[in-house]
Amino acid sequence: MRDLAPRPPGQGDAWSAETAAEGRRGSQRIVQAGEVVAPGEIAELLEVGRGDRVIVRRRVMYLDRRPCELTDTYYPLSIARGTRLAGTAKIAGGAVTLLAELGHVGVRAREDVTARLPSDEEATALESEVSQPVLQLLRLTLDAGDRPVQADRMVMPARLQRLRYDLRIG
């Protein structure tokens, strides 16, 4: 969950830092950014109406120069319109750091993970086969007022993933 916290000034994004700490190289390519109609499940998460517009940043994540994840991050227009979140340029410290600078700090996240087969487009982008299962992770980040600030849809080859949850009880 380190990728949900703002980074200190001058530090790079959390993905690059985490992979470097493991002696690997993590990078990303932004393939699209801007206003789109919110897909149904994203509209529900962000509490906007069906057909409403949101800002999206679509990225391909790479580990050691191989695609390992497709990440689409969605923001309400009231938060992201007219900001660097709506553009394709890399954001120093990552989008979560920019969100914090804009006054939108996530304090809680909810994730839903499902397994499925990829679409043809997903399999191609992940350099995988359509017969190889993927995990889809939907994450909603909420601020202190329980308002949605960000929704993510991540698709990753199941064979490359291990999910670990360390939960405090009580």
Protein Blocks (a to p, Z undefined) as FASTA:
>chain_A
ZZmpccdehiacfklmmmmmnopacddddfbgcdddddfklmmmnopaehiacddddddd
deehiafbdcdddddfklmgopaklpmbdcehijklmmmmnopacfbdcdddddddddfk
lmmmnopafklccdddddddddfkopafbdcdddddfklpccdddddeZZ
